[in-house]
């Protein structure tokens, strides 16, 4: 659950190691600023009906999104992006790790950013190559037969 304050209290994370400071990409910072403006507009529109929960992502009256609202909104986003409606939110974590891997980030750094204690978790559970993995055989055959 995302909150506007930077300090979380009371069991928000799984392990002490998962409590870390991460720099947000500028595109994420910009999106959060836009969200804050939109939320302020919602607050003004509904007046006294607003529930000040401190949450970043809320209904139009400030209450917590339930899982059905969240998934419905998530499907609308993936559909509009041309990805279809089959994605689920947890796949964002896998996608993030895969993009970092495809970008050449060392697995040790990916594990650190993802909060994994061991690189084996990152490699076996989260990392999915975005391009075909088995290219070595074809590359070697091309080299052999093109000379």
Secondary structure as GFF3:
##gff-version 3
##sequence-region A 1 147
A	DSSP	three_ten_helix	16	18	.	.	.	ID=ss1
A	DSSP	alpha_helix	26	46	.	.	.	ID=ss2
A	DSSP	three_ten_helix	47	49	.	.	.	ID=ss3
A	DSSP	alpha_helix	67	80	.	.	.	ID=ss4
A	DSSP	alpha_helix	91	102	.	.	.	ID=ss5
A	DSSP	alpha_helix	107	114	.	.	.	ID=ss6
A	DSSP	alpha_helix	119	121	.	.	.	ID=ss7
A	DSSP	pi_helix	122	126	.	.	.	ID=ss8
A	DSSP	alpha_helix	136	145	.	.	.	ID=ss9
###
